[in-house]
Amino acid sequence: MHYLIIFFPLLGSIFGYSIKSLGDKYSEIVTTSLVVMSAILSCIVFYNGAIHDLYGNYKIFDWISSGNFKVNWSINIDPLSSIMLVVVTSVSSLVHIYSIGYMNTDPNKPRFMSYLSLFTFSMLMLVVSDNFLQLFFGWEGVGLCSYLLIGFWYKKDSANNAAIKAFLVNRVGDFGLAIGIFLIFYYFGTVNYSEVFIKAAGSVDKEINFLGFNTNLITIICLTLFIGAMGKSAQFLLHTWLPDAMEGPTPVSALIHAATMVTAGVFLVVRCSPLFEYSQAALNFVAITGMITAVFAASVALVQNDIKKIIAYSTCSQLGYMFFAAGVGAYHVAIFHLFTHAFFKALLFLGSGSVIHAFKDEQDIRLMGGIWKKIPYTWALMLIGTLALTGFPFLSGFYSKDAIIEFAFFKGTPLGNYAMTVGIFTAFLTAIYSWRLFFITFHGNYRNKEIPIEETHESPVIMLLPLIILASGALFAGYLFKDMLIGHHHLDFWKNSIFFAKEIEHLQLPFWLLVITPVLVVIAIPISYHLYIKDTSILNGLKKFNEPLYNFLLNKWYFDELYEFIFVRPLKYLGFVFWKKGDQNTIDRFGPDGFSKAIKFFSNKAVKFQSGFIYDYAFIMLLGLSLLLTYLIIN
């Protein structure tokens, strides 16, 4: 059964594309059915593990064996990987179903469905790995598939640029991950999780010389691994690829940003908790990076106008929550938020796709409005997703987000208090930009002059069904699983899959901390409605008064422009110089082109000797013979 979970999506990718000649219908049935079966089996594995404690490691084959170095290609089923299996396969199967309707008119649907299944397989191989080498292969597979999916509409320059940008930025992070794995292999002699974590416990105080600096071994390993996580999970400084990835089809956005690629970084940090727990410096760096990302992304989302980019920055911000949760040692809470976030974020992305479908591919929320009665089902489902994202009381996001803030308080350190404050502040910003998106999109006056309101329409059932299932998760997943995943007896579930050097104590929460976040989330609703629907003059006045700040946020803190100036332009210029001066004017000029010109020159000269007259040839032969005899006599 465990093998089928992993290889069903791979088979779907291969066969789904191979039978495209039979028609799109057969291709989408094959790919979708196999991923759905993988999801059902994942739920069974999760149930058997949680209820009956049926976990284990299943070897597929011997991969590398060289002396004492042995690596197997395995399927590692433990509490952490089992919950990731459920998240990845469930969201992926719903995205596959949704894509049947969303991509209905696309001529390349078999290729799209094949890419989705291959992406799912890569992510599954990543989460079930029992060693860093297998994890790296799954990691790179996810990166490759994201490039294919983001650039699926490759005839659009913007899609190609976004795919290349995502690929390159992730390579920066992947380089850090590779260095971390090299250090692990060099100092521990193995890449198997169990062996590495045991040896790490005995190397807590080991110092090494890294790039000319004496530093703690565990710290430098954790920091390099986290650089990889920063790239995949679009954390501050390596975040620029994520909004541009919206150039891909909407199902891609849901799959990448809700449950798979961007959560890989969080999974990596949690999986490596036996390493991070021995380096407070690395944990502090993780927490600080997460806090900065949460505030940065939320602030940018406040003023964006593309419906998918707003949700993308929301993803970036929520990932920041997960990382600073891990940074304060609440790894289980980070995974709990990852779990709940997958449902409501996939719901919002697919819901935005339904809105875009209604507006004939329009994504600017300024050109929408007043259509909630035209697409009532999408409106209701987006409402549930928005409530869950903001952390409205008793929905899924409420339980996981509040748990992050509470555990930061429980940490009892200055960093924990900072994280708590950032969490509360970001929760308020999240509520503001989420309701801004919702109200401007569905309420107020209809503002699209190109598309008559009569032409807007609700999505077909095949697109609404996945949204309904995700809405159920957004409503109930937090309540149903909170005790199991983060309750007082959470160790009974997590067992040894997450390591706590010192577990965070559950203290009595002050009343103000219990109520402040829900109150801010609730009051954000009337505030947002008044500012964005009832009286927009207030915001217009603020824009004029603080135009530099508004432009700063609208241009995403000018990171794209900064990177363009520091990296892109100099490298493009350097490439141009090497191409023109080095390749064309030097190598080609004196190499292939030079040789060809020389050969052509001497050939043209030699042709003149071929007159066709015998006496000319005889004269040349006598001349040659004379020269030969002269040479022999002299020597």
Secondary structure, DSSP 8 states (H G I E B T S, - for coil): -HHHHHHHHHHHHHHHHHTGGG-HHHHHHHHHHHHHHHHHHHHHHHHHHHHH---EEEEEEEEEEETTEEEEEEEEESHHHHHHHHHHHHHHHHHHHHHHHHTTT-TTHHHHHHHHHHHHHHHHHHHT-SBHHHHHHHHHHHHHHHHHHHTSSTTSHHHHHHHHHHHHHHHHHHHHHHHHHHHHHHHHS--BHHHHHHHHHT-TT-EEEETTEEEEHHHHHHHHHHHHHHHHTT-TTS-THHHHGGGS-HHHHHIIIIISGGGHHHHHHHHTHHHHTT-HHHHHHHHHHHHHHHHHHHHHHTT--BHHHHHHHHHHHHHHHHHHHHHTT-HHHHHHHHHHHHHHHHHHHHHHHHHHHHTTT--BGGG--S-TTTSHHHHHHHHHHHHHHHT-TTSHHHHHHHHHHHHHHHH-SHHHHHHHHHHHHHHHHHHHHHHHHHHHHHSS----SSS-GGG-----HHHHHHHHHHHHHHHHHHHHHHHHHHSTTTHHHHTTSS--SS--------HHHHHHHHHHHHHHHHHHHIIIII-THHHHHHHHHTHHHHHHHHTGGGHHHHHIIIIIHHHHHHHHHIIIIIIIIIIIHHTHHHHHHHHHHHHHHHHTT--S-HHHHHHHHHHHHHHHHHHHHH-
